[in-house]
Amino acid sequence: MIHDPISALRSRAEMLQVAELLHRIGNDYTRAILFASLRAANASSNEARSALNEVVNHLEATAEMHRVLRPPSVAGPADFTDTITRLCRTQSDVSEIRRRRIDLLLAYDDPIELDAWRCWHASLIVAELINNACRHALGSRFGRISVGIAESGGRVLCSVSNDGAVDKTCMPGLGTQLVDALAVGLDGFVERRFGESGATAVLSFPLVGQSERVPRSESSSLDLTELMVLASQRALVIRFSAVVHSD
């Protein structure tokens, strides 16, 4: 939480710059989609038209993901479960997930309301965890990615699991560093567990910001996996099946 007014003003100015950059990116996607659509309409063969339409579908899905993950324009409450539902729906429509027929499952119990900024930060983390599961754990094969959201004892728990191969020799990259840094900004942490049947990453953070974070040394006392299992037993499950668009 920012208490210094000078820091708050600087942070607000930086977010305006981010908003301007995202606005430019959105306009670039719009122009690219229009260009590819025109080329598809004028394509001389069905094969070329089909390939260009696939490009258009991918660009539209990616542009929508950027819209879902853009920072909030105003302060206030936000529905975290609704945001993650839209994120999963959008990510399941990205061509890489569709092409590889990766199933994306989302399970949650009750809606979770967060401050809009905390909701945005948490959504960025979940998006990166899903991307990591798709790129690194599942490799080039099909599989399943499961996302679970629960609230327990004033903390939000969000798990991202996959049934892919586990490479324990893989060194943490920039994505892992970004995820951990964003989690710290939420006064939370990310716990990663690896097993024979795949890997699970669990994001844990308080519903509201607090000055004292839960130390990572104490994270082992929180049985996150057990909490997620208990939550999933009474959760609404949404399956975003991999669907290949036909032209």
N, C-alpha and C positions, 0 to 999 in steps of 0.2 A: 504494500500500500504506500502511496506517495503522500507525504505530509508536508514537505517543503514546497511553498508556493512557487518558487523559482523553478524547481524541478518539474512541478506540475505544468507550468506554462511551456517549458522546453519540451516536455513529453507531448503536450497537445499540438505544438508546432510540428514535431516529428511525425505525429499521426496524420496531420494534414498533408504532409509530404507523401506518406504512404498511400493515403486516399487518392492523391493526384496521380501517383504512379499506377495504382490499380485501375483508375479511370482510363488512363492511356492504354493499359494492357487490354481492358475490355473493348475499347474502340478498335484496337489492332485485331482482336479476335473477330469482331463484327465485319471488318473489311476483308479478313482472310476467308471467312465463311461465305460472304457475298461473292468474292472472286472465285472460290472453288465451286459454288453453286452455279454460277454463270458458265464456267468451263464444263461442268457436268451436263448442263442443258444443251450445250453446243457440241458435246462429244460426238465423234463420228462412229463410235462402236459401242456396243452394249458393255463390253469389258471395261473400256475406259470410263464410261458413265458410272458403272458399278463401283469402280475403284475410287472415283472422285466423290461419289455419294458417301462412301465409307469414311473418307477424309472429312467430309462435312459433318457426319455424325460424331466423329471423334472430337472435332473442334467445338461443336455445340455442347457436348458433354463436359469438355474441359473448361469451357467458358462458364458453364453453369456451376462447376465446382469452385471456380474463382469467386462467383457471386455468393455462394454459400459461405465461403471462408473469408469474405471481406470483413474488415473491422466494423463494429457498430458505429452508426452515425450519431446516435444519441445515447445518453446514459439511461439506465432503467433495467427492469427485469427481462430475462429471456428464457425461453423454454429449451433447456439443454437437450432433452430427449427428442424434441422436434427437430432441432438443428442436426443432431447426429443421424436421425432418420433421413433427412434430406441429403446429408452428406453420403450416407451409404447408398441411397438410391442413385445419386449422381455417379459415384465411383463405380457402381456395378454396371453402368452404361458406358464407361470408358472402354475404348476398343481393345486395350490389352487384356482387361478382365473378361470381356465378352469373347474375344478370340481364343483365349485359353480355357474358357468355360469354368471359371472360378466362381463358386457359390459364396455369396456373402450373406451371413445371417446376423440379425440384430435381435437381442432380447432385452426387454426392460419391463419394470413393474409399473410404477407410478411416474407421472411427469415430475421432472426435477427443475425447479426454477432457480436460476443463478443471476447474478449481476451480469449485464450484457458483456462487459469486458472479460470477466472470468469465463463466461460461456465461450467467447471467441478464442481465448487462449487454450482452453481445454479442447475445443474442436480442432485447432491446429495440431495438437498433440495426437489426437485420435486419427486424424488424416495421415499423419506421418507414420504412425504405427501400422496402419493398414497398408500404406505404400511399402514399408519395409517388409511386411509379411509377404506381399505380392512379389516383390523383386528378389528378396534374398532367401526366404524360407521355401517358397514354392518353386523358385527357379523358373524353368520353362514349361512346367507341367501343370495340369489342372489340380484342383484341390478345394479346400474350404477354409474360409476365414470367418470366425465368429466374434461378434462384438457384443459385450454385455454391459449394461448400466444398472447400478444399484445405489441406494443411499442407506447408510448405517451409522448410527451414532454421530450424526452431524457431519459425516464425511461422504463424499461422492467417490464411488469406485467404478472404474471403467476398464474392462478387460478386452484385449484383442488377442485371440488365439488362432493358431493355424495348425494344420496337420501335415506340414511339410517336413523336410529333412532339417536336422539341426547341425550346423557347422560351429562347433565350440571353439574352433581356432580363429574364427572371423573376428577381426579387431573392430571395436566401435568406430563408426565413421562420423561425418558431420551431422547426419540425421539424428543419430543417438545423442550427440552433444546438444543439438537444438532441443530435442524432446526433454532432456534432463534440465536444461536451462529454463524452458517454459514451465516445467513442473515446479521448479523452485519459485518461479514468479507467482505461482498459485499457492504457495506455502505447502506444497505437496512433494511427492516423489513418485518414481516409476520403479516398480519391482519386476524383474524379468526371471522367468523360470523356464528351464529346458528339460525335456523328457524324451523318451523313445518315440512317443506319438506326436511330437511337435513342440511348439514353444508358446508361452503365454506372457504377455506384458500387461501389468495392472497399474493403471494410474490411480493414485489416491490423493485427494486434497479436500480441505474443509469447504463446507457450503459457503461460508463467508471468510474473507481474509482475516488473518490474525498475525500478530507480530512474532509469535513464537511458532516455528515450524516443528513438525514431528521429526526428530533426528532419524537418519537412515539406520542408525544402530538399533533403533526401537522398532523398525519396520517388521522385523521377524516376529515380534509379539502379536502383530496383526495378521491373522490367518485370512489373507485376502482371497485365496482360492476357495476356501470353505464358504466365505461370505457370498462370493459370486455364485457358487453352486446353489446355496440356499435361495438366493434371489431368483435364479433362473427357474426354480421349481414352480414359481407362481408368476412367471413373467409372460408378457405378450411377446411372441416370437414372430418376426417378419423375415421372410426369405426372399432375398433379391437374387433370383436365379439368373444365370448367365444366358442371355438371349441374343442370338445373332440376327440383326436386322436384314430383311430381304428387300431388294429394290424391284 
